[in-house]
Amino acid sequence: MRAIGWAAMVMLAGAAPLRAEPPEAKCLVPSHVWDKAEPITAVRAVSGVPVVRPGGPVMVKLIDAAKVRFAVPLGKPVAEGDKGGLVILKIRAAGTYRIALQHKAWIDVMRDDKAVESVAHAHGAPCSGIAKQVDFTLPSGVYTLQLSAAADDTIGVQVTKQP
């Protein structure tokens, strides 16, 4: 069963264009894609931020979004109960990178205090364990990954370079 979940993640990390799956699709086999994710904790402000690199998944422990000093202003006010946090994203080679999330949340990627525009977004395939995927074209460098509007205390995050 575990191999099926990882196979789904590998297929999602491929060059296939992002596309939304119908919400009525049913999972016949639960996904275990996040089972071996490395645990890290998001922080309130940019100093001392944990680092995420492209590759295997990480499980990010989020905090009360009202306590986060977001790097760029959010598109909407923080609602009561929202979770969020900041992590650093290190990119070694320029390219298009897909950020996949286990649960629904808002993703912002920033460099030099400016948000980077996404180039594609979609829901994950049914049974993949991925709720949301967003692609960004990124030069090599260090970025702030800002997570907000999450309902859960933890969220699986995986960054993959697209061919």
Residue, then its C-alpha position, 0 to 999 in steps of 0.5 A: m500500500r505504501a508504494i502506491g502512495w509514493a508512486a502517486m507522488v512521483m507521478l505528480a512530481g513529473a512534467a505533466p501539466l497541472r490539472a484539477e481533478p473532479p471533487e467527486a472522485k473517490c479514493l479506493v486506496p488511502s495515500h501514505v505519501w506524508d508518512k515519512a515526512e521530516p518534521i519541522t516547525a514553522v516560525r513567527a518571523v524570518s529569523g531562525v527559520p527552518v530550511v526546506r529543500p527540493g526533494g522529500p516531503v517535510m511535515v511542517k508544524l504550524i502556529d496560530a496565524a495571528k502571531v505570525r509576522f508574515a513577510v508580505p501582507l496576506g490577501k485577506p485578513v487572518a481568520e480566527g483559528d487559522k494556522g500559518g508560519l514561515v520556512i526558508l526555501k533554498i533553491r540550488a538550480a534555477g527552474t520551475y518548482r512545484i510546491a505540493l501541500q497535504h491540506k488546503a492552505w495559502i502559499d506565498v513564495m517571497r524573495d527580497d520582500k516581494a512575492v513571486e508570481s505562480v505559473a500554475h496551480a491545481h488540486g492533487a490527483p484523487c488518493s494522492g494525499i495532495a490537496k494543492q499544488v503550485d508551480f513557481t519559476l525560480p532562479s537559484g537563491v534563498y526564498t521565504l515560503q509563507l503558509s497561511a489560512a491553514a485549518d490544521d496544526t501540521i501540513g505536509v510540504q514537498v518541493t520538486k523541480q520540474p523537468 
